Amino acid sequence: MVKKSIHFVFLKTTKMQDRKYDLEERLVDYTCRMIDVIEALPATRAGNYTSGQLVRSCHSPAFNYGEAQGAESPKDFIHKMGIILKELRECRVALKIIGKKEMIKPVKKLDSVYKETEELIAIIAKSIITAKRNNN
């Protein structure tokens, strides 16, 4: 097994006043942080499998948010936001597995990105509820 030397950028904490609230920027930052997690995974069968799955699911929210901004209808917007929500939930499960299997040590290094995942899930879920209510 090859040990990787990675700077854990995804551990960076921000002060509330410094935090960006533009959702597109936040999703892009999230993808970049998740790439750091992926790069830190071990070069094992499980690490490689998880990496492959996670590299797709962590890019999807940012890409699909761009698609949602150009939605052709409220129904299309809700559908695209639903995809974002599904992919964020997949990322959350992957982070749980990585933590339980201690694929990255210490596991506390994942706390910040896990918290961001939870916050993004809450934001997107609320956006979907609001869009559905406004569409009716």
SELUMZA-829819 format. One record per residue: x, y, z of N, C-alpha, C in turn; chain; residue in three letters. Coordinates in Angstrom, 3 decimals, m for minus. Example, Ala and Ser with C-alpha at 12.3 -4.5 7.8 and 13.67 -1.06 7.14 Angstrom:
SELUMZA-829819
+----------+----------+----------+----------+----------+----------+----------+----------+----------+------+--------+
:     n.xx :     n.yy :     n.zz :    ca.xx :    ca.yy :    ca.zz :     c.xx :     c.yy :     c.zz : gudo : koltor :
+----------+----------+----------+----------+----------+----------+----------+----------+----------+------+--------+
:   13.190 :   m5.690 :    7.800 :   12.300 :   m4.500 :    7.800 :   13.200 :   m3.300 :    7.800 :    A :    ALA :
:   12.850 :   m2.250 :    7.080 :   13.670 :   m1.060 :    7.140 :   12.900 :    0.030 :    7.870 :    A :    SER :
+----------+----------+----------+----------+----------+----------+----------+----------+----------+------+--------+
end
This chain:
SELUMZA-829819
+----------+----------+----------+----------+----------+----------+----------+----------+----------+------+--------+
:     n.xx :     n.yy :     n.zz :    ca.xx :    ca.yy :    ca.zz :     c.xx :     c.yy :     c.zz : gudo : koltor :
+----------+----------+----------+----------+----------+----------+----------+----------+----------+------+--------+
:    0.847 :   m1.180 :    0.000 :    0.000 :    0.000 :    0.000 :    0.887 :    1.235 :    0.000 :    A :    MET :
:    0.587 :    2.161 :   m0.871 :    1.353 :    3.384 :   m0.983 :    0.730 :    4.438 :   m0.085 :    A :    VAL :
:    1.540 :    5.045 :    0.745 :    1.043 :    6.094 :    1.627 :    1.098 :    7.411 :    0.874 :    A :    LYS :
:    0.010 :    8.118 :    0.877 :   m0.065 :    9.391 :    0.181 :    0.186 :   10.531 :    1.155 :    A :    LYS :
:    0.871 :   11.533 :    0.690 :    1.069 :   12.739 :    1.478 :    0.133 :   13.805 :    0.918 :    A :    SER :
:   m0.834 :   14.158 :    1.703 :   m1.852 :   15.101 :    1.242 :   m2.009 :   16.202 :    2.288 :    A :    ILE :
:   m2.145 :   17.410 :    1.817 :   m2.499 :   18.505 :    2.716 :   m4.005 :   18.464 :    2.880 :    A :    HIS :
:   m4.467 :   18.441 :    4.096 :   m5.888 :   18.310 :    4.350 :   m6.571 :   19.674 :    4.315 :    A :    PHE :
:   m6.755 :   20.174 :    3.108 :   m7.416 :   21.454 :    2.896 :   m8.865 :   21.379 :    3.359 :    A :    VAL :
:   m9.459 :   20.194 :    3.284 :  m10.869 :   20.063 :    3.626 :  m11.116 :   20.221 :    5.113 :    A :    PHE :
:  m10.068 :   20.401 :    5.896 :  m10.221 :   20.608 :    7.333 :  m10.400 :   22.080 :    7.677 :    A :    LEU :
:  m10.109 :   22.915 :    6.726 :  m10.128 :   24.346 :    6.959 :  m11.474 :   24.788 :    7.518 :    A :    LYS :
:  m11.429 :   25.507 :    8.613 :  m12.653 :   26.055 :    9.171 :  m12.705 :   27.536 :    8.847 :    A :    THR :
:  m13.890 :   28.054 :    8.753 :  m14.053 :   29.467 :    8.451 :  m14.886 :   30.116 :    9.533 :    A :    THR :
:  m14.642 :   31.384 :    9.725 :  m15.463 :   32.155 :   10.640 :  m16.794 :   32.418 :    9.941 :    A :    LYS :
:  m17.844 :   32.536 :   10.711 :  m19.167 :   32.751 :   10.122 :  m19.196 :   33.990 :    9.233 :    A :    MET :
:  m18.506 :   35.055 :    9.651 :  m18.555 :   36.271 :    8.833 :  m17.781 :   36.112 :    7.535 :    A :    GLN :
:  m16.866 :   35.142 :    7.463 :  m16.099 :   34.907 :    6.246 :  m16.779 :   33.921 :    5.307 :    A :    ASP :
:  m17.775 :   33.218 :    5.792 :  m18.420 :   32.164 :    5.017 :  m19.188 :   32.748 :    3.832 :    A :    ARG :
:  m19.045 :   32.094 :    2.700 :  m19.744 :   32.536 :    1.494 :  m21.154 :   31.962 :    1.502 :    A :    LYS :
:  m22.113 :   32.779 :    1.109 :  m23.485 :   32.316 :    1.083 :  m24.027 :   32.189 :   m0.328 :    A :    TYR :
:  m23.210 :   32.456 :   m1.326 :  m23.621 :   32.218 :   m2.694 :  m23.605 :   30.708 :   m2.895 :    A :    ASP :
:  m24.756 :   30.122 :   m3.176 :  m24.883 :   28.667 :   m3.207 :  m24.005 :   28.022 :   m4.273 :    A :    LEU :
:  m23.909 :   28.629 :   m5.435 :  m23.049 :   28.050 :   m6.469 :  m21.596 :   27.995 :   m6.006 :    A :    GLU :
:  m21.108 :   29.073 :   m5.423 :  m19.731 :   29.085 :   m4.908 :  m19.562 :   28.059 :   m3.797 :    A :    GLU :
:  m20.558 :   27.946 :   m2.970 :  m20.493 :   26.991 :   m1.861 :  m20.431 :   25.558 :   m2.383 :    A :    ARG :
:  m21.197 :   25.265 :   m3.422 :  m21.166 :   23.928 :   m4.014 :  m19.836 :   23.659 :   m4.718 :    A :    LEU :
:  m19.280 :   24.656 :   m5.370 :  m17.971 :   24.496 :   m6.011 :  m16.904 :   24.252 :   m4.937 :    A :    VAL :
:  m16.943 :   25.040 :   m3.864 :  m15.992 :   24.837 :   m2.758 :  m16.147 :   23.442 :   m2.163 :    A :    ASP :
:  m17.386 :   23.003 :   m2.023 :  m17.657 :   21.668 :   m1.478 :  m17.024 :   20.592 :   m2.361 :    A :    TYR :
:  m17.201 :   20.709 :   m3.659 :  m16.602 :   19.742 :   m4.582 :  m15.094 :   19.719 :   m4.418 :    A :    THR :
:  m14.487 :   20.882 :   m4.308 :  m13.026 :   20.951 :   m4.135 :  m12.591 :   20.292 :   m2.826 :    A :    CYS :
:  m13.338 :   20.507 :   m1.775 :  m13.021 :   19.875 :   m0.489 :  m13.169 :   18.352 :   m0.571 :    A :    ARG :
:  m14.218 :   17.921 :   m1.271 :  m14.424 :   16.482 :   m1.418 :  m13.330 :   15.844 :   m2.270 :    A :    MET :
:  m12.812 :   16.564 :   m3.247 :  m11.692 :   16.053 :   m4.034 :  m10.502 :   15.807 :   m3.115 :    A :    ILE :
:  m10.283 :   16.693 :   m2.143 :   m9.202 :   16.478 :   m1.177 :   m9.425 :   15.204 :   m0.363 :    A :    ASP :
:  m10.678 :   14.952 :   m0.001 :  m11.004 :   13.709 :    0.718 :  m10.680 :   12.514 :   m0.180 :    A :    VAL :
:  m11.119 :   12.572 :   m1.423 :  m10.888 :   11.476 :   m2.369 :   m9.398 :   11.196 :   m2.521 :    A :    ILE :
:   m8.623 :   12.251 :   m2.671 :   m7.175 :   12.091 :   m2.860 :   m6.482 :   11.521 :   m1.628 :    A :    GLU :
:   m7.104 :   11.678 :   m0.472 :   m6.519 :   11.166 :    0.766 :   m6.889 :    9.711 :    1.056 :    A :    ALA :
:   m7.811 :    9.152 :    0.273 :   m8.223 :    7.765 :    0.503 :   m7.080 :    6.805 :    0.163 :    A :    LEU :
:   m7.030 :    5.680 :    0.852 :   m5.952 :    4.721 :    0.594 :   m6.085 :    4.048 :   m0.777 :    A :    PRO :
:   m4.960 :    3.633 :   m1.305 :   m4.942 :    2.944 :   m2.607 :   m5.191 :    1.454 :   m2.398 :    A :    ALA :
:   m6.372 :    1.136 :   m1.839 :   m6.801 :   m0.248 :   m1.615 :   m8.016 :   m0.494 :   m2.499 :    A :    THR :
:   m8.483 :   m1.742 :   m2.549 :   m9.682 :   m2.022 :   m3.344 :  m10.855 :   m1.183 :   m2.873 :    A :    ARG :
:  m11.070 :   m1.159 :   m1.562 :  m12.183 :   m0.380 :   m1.009 :  m11.958 :    1.115 :   m1.208 :    A :    ALA :
:  m10.744 :    1.574 :   m1.001 :  m10.427 :    2.985 :   m1.196 :  m10.632 :    3.419 :   m2.637 :    A :    GLY :
:  m10.189 :    2.582 :   m3.567 :  m10.346 :    2.900 :   m4.984 :  m11.815 :    2.883 :   m5.410 :    A :    ASN :
:  m12.561 :    1.919 :   m4.906 :  m13.986 :    1.845 :   m5.243 :  m14.720 :    3.079 :   m4.705 :    A :    TYR :
:  m14.456 :    3.383 :   m3.439 :  m15.090 :    4.542 :   m2.817 :  m14.696 :    5.822 :   m3.548 :    A :    THR :
:  m13.435 :    5.929 :   m3.911 :  m12.952 :    7.101 :   m4.653 :  m13.710 :    7.268 :   m5.962 :    A :    SER :
:  m13.838 :    6.176 :   m6.700 :  m14.514 :    6.228 :   m7.992 :  m15.965 :    6.661 :   m7.861 :    A :    GLY :
:  m16.635 :    6.117 :   m6.878 :  m18.035 :    6.465 :   m6.658 :  m18.160 :    7.915 :   m6.199 :    A :    GLN :
:  m17.305 :    8.301 :   m5.275 :  m17.383 :    9.630 :   m4.678 :  m16.989 :   10.733 :   m5.652 :    A :    LEU :
:  m16.053 :   10.437 :   m6.546 :  m15.640 :   11.477 :   m7.499 :  m16.818 :   11.891 :   m8.381 :    A :    VAL :
:  m17.704 :   10.961 :   m8.683 :  m18.883 :   11.286 :   m9.485 :  m19.937 :   12.019 :   m8.650 :    A :    ARG :
:  m20.233 :   11.467 :   m7.487 :  m21.309 :   12.062 :   m6.689 :  m20.943 :   13.431 :   m6.125 :    A :    SER :
:  m19.677 :   13.693 :   m5.870 :  m19.329 :   14.999 :   m5.291 :  m19.287 :   16.106 :   m6.345 :    A :    CYS :
:  m19.110 :   15.758 :   m7.603 :  m19.132 :   16.767 :   m8.667 :  m20.559 :   17.119 :   m9.081 :    A :    HIS :
:  m21.444 :   16.174 :   m8.965 :  m22.807 :   16.333 :   m9.448 :  m23.564 :   17.534 :   m8.860 :    A :    SER :
:  m23.477 :   17.797 :   m7.546 :  m24.239 :   18.935 :   m7.024 :  m23.876 :   20.269 :   m7.683 :    A :    PRO :
:  m22.602 :   20.542 :   m7.845 :  m22.194 :   21.810 :   m8.468 :  m22.637 :   21.860 :   m9.928 :    A :    ALA :
:  m22.395 :   20.766 :  m10.658 :  m22.772 :   20.743 :  m12.073 :  m24.283 :   20.866 :  m12.253 :    A :    PHE :
:  m25.033 :   20.120 :  m11.459 :  m26.487 :   20.151 :  m11.584 :  m27.091 :   21.455 :  m11.089 :    A :    ASN :
:  m26.413 :   22.141 :  m10.180 :  m26.907 :   23.445 :   m9.754 :  m26.849 :   24.421 :  m10.929 :    A :    TYR :
:  m25.777 :   24.336 :  m11.707 :  m25.699 :   25.146 :  m12.920 :  m26.838 :   24.830 :  m13.861 :    A :    GLY :
:  m27.159 :   23.546 :  m13.992 :  m28.293 :   23.126 :  m14.823 :  m29.613 :   23.653 :  m14.261 :    A :    GLU :
:  m29.755 :   23.610 :  m12.946 :  m31.000 :   24.071 :  m12.315 :  m31.214 :   25.562 :  m12.564 :    A :    ALA :
:  m30.137 :   26.322 :  m12.602 :  m30.264 :   27.758 :  m12.844 :  m30.813 :   28.051 :  m14.240 :    A :    GLN :
:  m30.594 :   27.127 :  m15.156 :  m31.118 :   27.292 :  m16.509 :  m32.335 :   26.424 :  m16.777 :    A :    GLY :
:  m33.012 :   26.024 :  m15.726 :  m34.173 :   25.137 :  m15.869 :  m35.225 :   25.752 :  m16.787 :    A :    ALA :
:  m35.876 :   24.881 :  m17.540 :  m36.871 :   25.321 :  m18.516 :  m38.250 :   25.565 :  m17.920 :    A :    GLU :
:  m38.446 :   25.066 :  m16.704 :  m39.736 :   25.237 :  m16.042 :  m39.535 :   25.013 :  m14.551 :    A :    SER :
:  m40.522 :   25.410 :  m13.738 :  m40.428 :   25.117 :  m12.308 :  m40.290 :   23.617 :  m12.025 :    A :    PRO :
:  m40.999 :   22.804 :  m12.799 :  m40.918 :   21.348 :  m12.628 :  m39.505 :   20.846 :  m12.935 :    A :    LYS :
:  m38.888 :   21.379 :  m13.972 :  m37.519 :   21.022 :  m14.339 :  m36.545 :   21.442 :  m13.235 :    A :    ASP :
:  m36.753 :   22.641 :  m12.678 :  m35.916 :   23.129 :  m11.576 :  m36.004 :   22.187 :  m10.381 :    A :    PHE :
:  m37.217 :   21.822 :  m10.017 :  m37.428 :   20.920 :   m8.873 :  m36.757 :   19.574 :   m9.134 :    A :    ILE :
:  m36.870 :   19.068 :  m10.349 :  m36.238 :   17.795 :  m10.701 :  m34.714 :   17.871 :  m10.549 :    A :    HIS :
:  m34.109 :   18.922 :  m11.068 :  m32.656 :   19.066 :  m11.001 :  m32.181 :   19.258 :   m9.558 :    A :    LYS :
:  m32.951 :   20.001 :   m8.784 :  m32.600 :   20.170 :   m7.371 :  m32.728 :   18.834 :   m6.632 :    A :    MET :
:  m33.673 :   18.003 :   m7.046 :  m33.811 :   16.668 :   m6.465 :  m32.588 :   15.806 :   m6.738 :    A :    GLY :
:  m32.029 :   15.938 :   m7.922 :  m30.797 :   15.208 :   m8.254 :  m29.663 :   15.670 :   m7.347 :    A :    ILE :
:  m29.560 :   16.972 :   m7.146 :  m28.530 :   17.518 :   m6.259 :  m28.680 :   16.918 :   m4.866 :    A :    ILE :
:  m29.897 :   16.883 :   m4.365 :  m30.163 :   16.336 :   m3.034 :  m29.754 :   14.867 :   m2.946 :    A :    LEU :
:  m30.099 :   14.085 :   m3.955 :  m29.728 :   12.660 :   m3.960 :  m28.208 :   12.483 :   m3.931 :    A :    LYS :
:  m27.504 :   13.277 :   m4.711 :  m26.044 :   13.153 :   m4.779 :  m25.382 :   13.593 :   m3.476 :    A :    GLU :
:  m25.912 :   14.634 :   m2.844 :  m25.365 :   15.057 :   m1.552 :  m25.581 :   13.983 :   m0.495 :    A :    LEU :
:  m26.736 :   13.337 :   m0.542 :  m26.992 :   12.248 :    0.405 :  m26.042 :   11.073 :    0.154 :    A :    ARG :
:  m25.716 :   10.828 :   m1.102 :  m24.739 :    9.779 :   m1.425 :  m23.372 :   10.145 :   m0.860 :    A :    GLU :
:  m22.994 :   11.398 :   m0.978 :  m21.722 :   11.856 :   m0.404 :  m21.718 :   11.665 :    1.109 :    A :    CYS :
:  m22.845 :   11.972 :    1.742 :  m22.938 :   11.817 :    3.193 :  m22.713 :   10.358 :    3.601 :    A :    ARG :
:  m23.342 :    9.440 :    2.885 :  m23.165 :    8.016 :    3.188 :  m21.706 :    7.605 :    2.978 :    A :    VAL :
:  m21.109 :    8.074 :    1.904 :  m19.700 :    7.751 :    1.643 :  m18.814 :    8.259 :    2.773 :    A :    ALA :
:  m19.065 :    9.473 :    3.248 :  m18.277 :   10.017 :    4.354 :  m18.457 :    9.186 :    5.622 :    A :    LEU :
:  m19.671 :    8.703 :    5.846 :  m19.913 :    7.837 :    7.008 :  m19.100 :    6.546 :    6.902 :    A :    LYS :
:  m19.080 :    5.958 :    5.718 :  m18.314 :    4.723 :    5.504 :  m16.826 :    4.984 :    5.695 :    A :    ILE :
:  m16.338 :    6.054 :    5.111 :  m14.915 :    6.410 :    5.243 :  m14.561 :    6.591 :    6.715 :    A :    ILE :
:  m15.449 :    7.233 :    7.456 :  m15.209 :    7.436 :    8.885 :  m15.269 :    6.144 :    9.681 :    A :    GLY :
:  m16.296 :    5.327 :    9.442 :  m16.434 :    4.070 :   10.201 :  m15.287 :    3.105 :    9.936 :    A :    LYS :
:  m14.807 :    3.091 :    8.709 :  m13.693 :    2.208 :    8.356 :  m12.335 :    2.863 :    8.618 :    A :    LYS :
:  m12.361 :    4.109 :    9.106 :  m11.143 :    4.864 :    9.396 :  m10.193 :    4.857 :    8.195 :    A :    GLU :
:  m10.762 :    5.108 :    7.041 :   m9.968 :    5.159 :    5.817 :   m9.096 :    6.410 :    5.773 :    A :    MET :
:   m9.492 :    7.410 :    6.522 :   m8.691 :    8.616 :    6.721 :   m8.562 :    8.800 :    8.224 :    A :    ILE :
:   m7.331 :    8.975 :    8.671 :   m7.084 :    9.121 :   10.104 :   m6.387 :   10.440 :   10.366 :    A :    LYS :
:   m6.663 :   11.069 :   11.480 :   m7.772 :   10.753 :   12.380 :   m9.108 :   11.095 :   11.725 :    A :    PRO :
:  m10.114 :   10.385 :   12.128 :  m11.443 :   10.522 :   11.550 :  m11.976 :   11.946 :   11.731 :    A :    VAL :
:  m11.539 :   12.628 :   12.765 :  m11.985 :   14.001 :   13.021 :  m11.714 :   14.919 :   11.832 :    A :    LYS :
:  m10.782 :   14.541 :   10.965 :  m10.476 :   15.348 :    9.786 :  m11.683 :   15.474 :    8.867 :    A :    LYS :
:  m12.624 :   14.571 :    9.005 :  m13.818 :   14.579 :    8.156 :  m14.953 :   15.430 :    8.723 :    A :    LEU :
:  m14.831 :   15.838 :    9.981 :  m15.932 :   16.533 :   10.653 :  m16.421 :   17.769 :    9.899 :    A :    ASP :
:  m15.501 :   18.588 :    9.459 :  m15.868 :   19.841 :    8.805 :  m16.597 :   19.611 :    7.485 :    A :    SER :
:  m16.091 :   18.708 :    6.666 :  m16.729 :   18.449 :    5.375 :  m18.053 :   17.700 :    5.571 :    A :    VAL :
:  m18.137 :   16.877 :    6.602 :  m19.403 :   16.200 :    6.907 :  m20.456 :   17.229 :    7.321 :    A :    TYR :
:  m20.063 :   18.183 :    8.144 :  m20.974 :   19.249 :    8.575 :  m21.455 :   20.057 :    7.373 :    A :    LYS :
:  m20.557 :   20.364 :    6.450 :  m20.944 :   21.100 :    5.249 :  m21.923 :   20.285 :    4.409 :    A :    GLU :
:  m21.713 :   18.979 :    4.340 :  m22.638 :   18.107 :    3.609 :  m24.036 :   18.213 :    4.212 :    A :    THR :
:  m24.115 :   18.134 :    5.529 :  m25.407 :   18.223 :    6.221 :  m26.075 :   19.571 :    5.963 :    A :    GLU :
:  m25.297 :   20.645 :    6.000 :  m25.858 :   21.977 :    5.772 :  m26.377 :   22.121 :    4.340 :    A :    GLU :
:  m25.610 :   21.626 :    3.379 :  m26.041 :   21.702 :    1.981 :  m27.296 :   20.870 :    1.743 :    A :    LEU :
:  m27.383 :   19.711 :    2.364 :  m28.590 :   18.880 :    2.257 :  m29.797 :   19.659 :    2.781 :    A :    ILE :
:  m29.634 :   20.313 :    3.921 :  m30.743 :   21.082 :    4.506 :  m31.160 :   22.241 :    3.590 :    A :    ALA :
:  m30.179 :   22.931 :    3.020 :  m30.477 :   24.066 :    2.130 :  m31.219 :   23.604 :    0.886 :    A :    ILE :
:  m30.710 :   22.540 :    0.264 :  m31.332 :   22.054 :   m0.977 :  m32.718 :   21.483 :   m0.696 :    A :    ILE :
:  m32.872 :   20.746 :    0.388 :  m34.183 :   20.178 :    0.733 :  m35.202 :   21.301 :    0.946 :    A :    ALA :
:  m34.794 :   22.348 :    1.646 :  m35.691 :   23.481 :    1.884 :  m36.005 :   24.200 :    0.576 :    A :    LYS :
:  m35.031 :   24.316 :   m0.308 :  m35.257 :   24.950 :   m1.613 :  m36.286 :   24.178 :   m2.426 :    A :    SER :
:  m36.214 :   22.867 :   m2.364 :  m37.174 :   22.027 :   m3.086 :  m38.583 :   22.221 :   m2.522 :    A :    ILE :
:  m38.678 :   22.239 :   m1.207 :  m39.990 :   22.442 :   m0.561 :  m40.570 :   23.794 :   m0.966 :    A :    ILE :
:  m39.737 :   24.821 :   m0.938 :  m40.187 :   26.165 :   m1.314 :  m40.592 :   26.219 :   m2.785 :    A :    THR :
:  m39.789 :   25.615 :   m3.655 :  m40.119 :   25.614 :   m5.088 :  m41.418 :   24.873 :   m5.355 :    A :    ALA :
:  m41.631 :   23.763 :   m4.670 :  m42.885 :   23.017 :   m4.838 :  m44.070 :   23.840 :   m4.378 :    A :    LYS :
:  m43.906 :   24.510 :   m3.230 :  m44.990 :   25.336 :   m2.698 :  m45.298 :   26.493 :   m3.661 :    A :    ARG :
:  m44.272 :   27.113 :   m4.182 :  m44.447 :   28.240 :   m5.118 :  m45.013 :   27.792 :   m6.465 :    A :    ASN :
:  m44.795 :   26.545 :   m6.810 :  m45.274 :   26.011 :   m8.096 :  m46.758 :   25.644 :   m8.038 :    A :    ASN :
:  m47.284 :   25.474 :   m6.828 :  m48.701 :   25.092 :   m6.673 :  m49.606 :   26.286 :   m6.616 :    A :    ASN :
+----------+----------+----------+----------+----------+----------+----------+----------+----------+------+--------+
end
